[in-house]
C-alpha cells in the first residue's frame, strides 16, 4: 500500500469520479471532473492506494476553514470526507495514521469533526477527541446561526493554546464558521 497526496488538478477524471462515488453526496453525483477541481480548489487529497494504484481510502484536507472564537479568527486545515473503498479492512485507520504524521511534520493546525459513532475509529488511531464540543460551532444559513451537525472535534495537530480554546467551547462560548462571500 502507498500513501500519496494529490492536489485537485493532479487527480485523474476516473479518480475524481471514484471519490465522488465513495462520498455518496447526492448533490455531487452529477459533478464533472472540472466542477470537482473547481469546487475543491482549496483542498488536497490524501490517498491510500493499493498495489494497482486503486484508491483504498481518501481524506480531503480543506484549507478554506476559518473559525471566529472570542472575536479572533483562527485558520485551520479541516479534515473532511474520510472514507474507505471497503469496510473492515483497516484502510481508514492506516490512512488516518499516515495523514496525521504528515500534518504534524508539516506543522499544519488541523482539526476535524465526527459523530459519536465514529469515536472508536479515532480512538484506535490515537486522535484526541473533544467530545460534544462541535455543537458549539455555529454556521450561518438562510435562517441564521445553527449548530454543527457533528458531535465531536478531532485534534490532528494544533498548538496547546488552540486546543485549550476549543476545549472551552460550549453553551455561551461558541465558535462561528466564517465563510467567504
Residue pairs with C-beta under 8 A, 6 or more apart in sequence:
1 48
1 49
1 50
1 51
1 56
1 94
2 48
2 49
2 50
2 53
3 46
3 47
3 48
3 49
3 95
3 98
3 99
3 102
4 46
4 47
4 49
5 44
5 45
5 46
5 47
5 102
6 15
6 44
6 45
6 47
7 43
7 44
7 45
8 16
8 36
8 37
8 40
8 41
8 43
8 44
8 45
9 37
11 19
11 33
11 36
11 37
11 45
13 33
15 55
16 31
16 33
16 36
16 37
17 33
18 55
18 85
19 36
19 45
19 55
19 58
19 81
20 28
20 29
20 31
20 36
22 55
22 58
22 83
22 84
22 85
23 81
23 83
31 39
40 60
40 62
42 62
42 63
42 64
43 60
43 61
43 62
43 63
43 64
44 60
44 61
44 63
45 58
45 59
45 60
45 61
46 58
46 59
46 60
46 61
46 95
46 98
46 99
46 102
47 55
47 56
47 57
47 58
47 95
48 55
48 56
48 57
48 58
48 91
48 94
48 95
48 98
49 55
49 56
50 56
54 85
55 85
56 84
56 85
56 86
56 89
56 91
56 95
57 82
57 83
57 84
57 85
57 91
57 92
57 94
57 95
58 81
58 82
58 83
58 95
59 79
59 80
59 81
59 82
59 95
59 96
59 99
60 79
60 80
60 81
61 77
61 78
61 79
61 80
61 99
61 103
61 108
61 110
62 77
62 78
62 79
62 80
63 77
63 78
64 180
65 75
65 76
65 77
65 78
65 177
66 73
66 74
66 75
66 76
66 177
66 178
67 73
67 74
67 76
67 137
67 175
67 176
67 177
67 178
68 74
68 175
68 176
68 178
69 165
69 166
69 169
69 175
69 176
70 165
70 173
73 178
74 109
74 162
74 165
75 109
76 109
76 110
76 111
76 158
77 103
77 108
77 109
77 110
77 111
78 110
78 111
78 112
78 113
79 99
79 110
79 111
79 112
79 113
79 154
79 156
80 112
80 113
82 92
82 95
82 96
82 112
83 92
84 91
84 92
84 95
85 91
92 121
93 121
93 124
93 125
96 121
96 122
96 125
96 127
97 125
99 156
100 125
100 127
100 156
100 157
103 110
103 156
103 157
104 156
104 157
107 157
108 157
109 157
109 158
109 159
109 162
110 156
110 157
110 158
111 153
111 154
111 155
111 156
111 158
111 166
112 153
112 154
112 156
113 134
113 137
113 148
113 150
113 151
113 152
113 153
113 154
114 122
114 129
114 150
114 151
114 152
114 154
115 149
115 150
115 151
115 152
116 131
116 151
116 152
119 129
119 131
119 152
122 129
122 154
123 129
127 154
127 155
127 156
128 154
128 155
128 163
129 152
129 153
129 154
129 155
130 152
130 153
130 154
130 155
130 163
130 166
130 167
130 169
131 151
131 152
132 151
132 152
133 152
133 153
133 166
133 167
133 169
133 170
134 148
134 150
134 151
134 152
134 153
135 147
135 148
135 150
135 151
136 147
136 169
136 170
136 171
136 173
136 174
136 175
137 147
137 148
137 150
137 153
137 169
137 174
137 175
137 176
137 177
138 145
138 146
138 147
138 148
138 174
138 175
138 176
138 177
139 145
139 146
139 147
139 148
139 177
139 179
140 146
140 176
140 177
140 179
145 174
145 176
148 177
153 166
153 169
155 163
155 166
158 166
166 175
169 175
